[in-house]
Amino acid sequence: MTDMKQQRYDVVIVGGGAAGLSGALTLARARRSVLVIDAGEPRNAPASHVHNYLGRESTPPGELLAIGRGEVTGYAGEIVEGRVASAEPLPGEGKQGFRVVTEDGTTVEARRLLVTTGLVDELPPVPGLAERWGREVLHCPYCHGREVADRPVGVLSTGPLAVHQALMWRQWSDDVTLFRHTGPEPTDEEYEQLAARGVAVVDGEVSGLEVRDDRFTGVRLAGGRVIPREALVIQARFTARSAVLESLGLVPVAQEMGGEVIGTYIPTDPVGATEVPGVWAAGNVTRLTEQVIGAAAAGLMAAGAINGDLIAEDTRTAVEARRRG
């Protein structure tokens, strides 16, 4: 990482996805010096399109990021490729700011930090899932439901949320099958709900996926039986990429949904401020279920708060200088 134009910035943003680029655009337009350090590993890279993003519906993820990078650099924001290893407060009493260290040993200073490193989707250990992830193996109906509407959909049960998933995906298809796999047996009330909505329930563990001509065609059970399906819904575990924030002393916490731990995240206030003064976070690293447009909005909100904090510091510094005369 050698193409930085300076060694100290108003704001260094760690992560160049929707949240990071949105924050960078806002700050660059506010005439702040901004550096985005991005490892080039967007969570939605396997997906073919971004959905529910007003004005950019069905834009490929890579194209959306390229547009965002162009907008940021158009306002003199800087974007470099690299992976941040850690961050630490600058030494010295009363000296505000942070030193950011990348894996190749490059260091840069920042008055404020915005961390938008996202999360990692940890998939159930079923052979073939990872290869089809983001194609026919899905998790969010608002992201992909329309694209598999009216097609045979399977739901892989690995926890108590599976019945909720099956009933939700029934909105997009009248051919939904819940595969019990390793999940808990539905309650009598849940069985009644599934039956009322026409959702089939298949017992037994899933051993793999059937793929023909690079197309997912069915779910293979441990006994060898294959149930034809064209999409398979799973519950991934969402683990925040929080190493940089942890290096500053922040601790990820577990998030539960429907009685199941769905992942870990870094808590923030409503505008993204963490418990460490001068450090903000936005996007999936702090909100596990946020979609792309929500992550972009969170980056905007955090950037506005950061700029306000810098304005307050600039004003204090100016007042002190004036008093010294």
Secondary structure, 3 states (H helix, E strand, C coil): CCCCCCCEEEEEEECCCHHHHHHHHHHHHCCCCEEEEECCCCCCCCCCCECCCCCCCCECHHHHHHHHHHHHHHCCCEEEECCEEEEEECCCCCCCCEEEEECCCCEEEEEEEEECCCEEEECCCCCCHHHHECCCEECCHHHHCHHHCCCCEEEECCCCCHHHHHHHHCCCCCCEEEECCCCCCCCHHHHHHHHHCCCEEECCCEEEEEEECCEEEEEEECCCCEEECCEEECCCEEEECCHHHHCCCCCCEEEEECCEEEEEECCCCCCCECCCCCEEECHHHCCCCCCHHHHHHHHHHHHHHHHHHHHHHHHHHHHHHHHHC
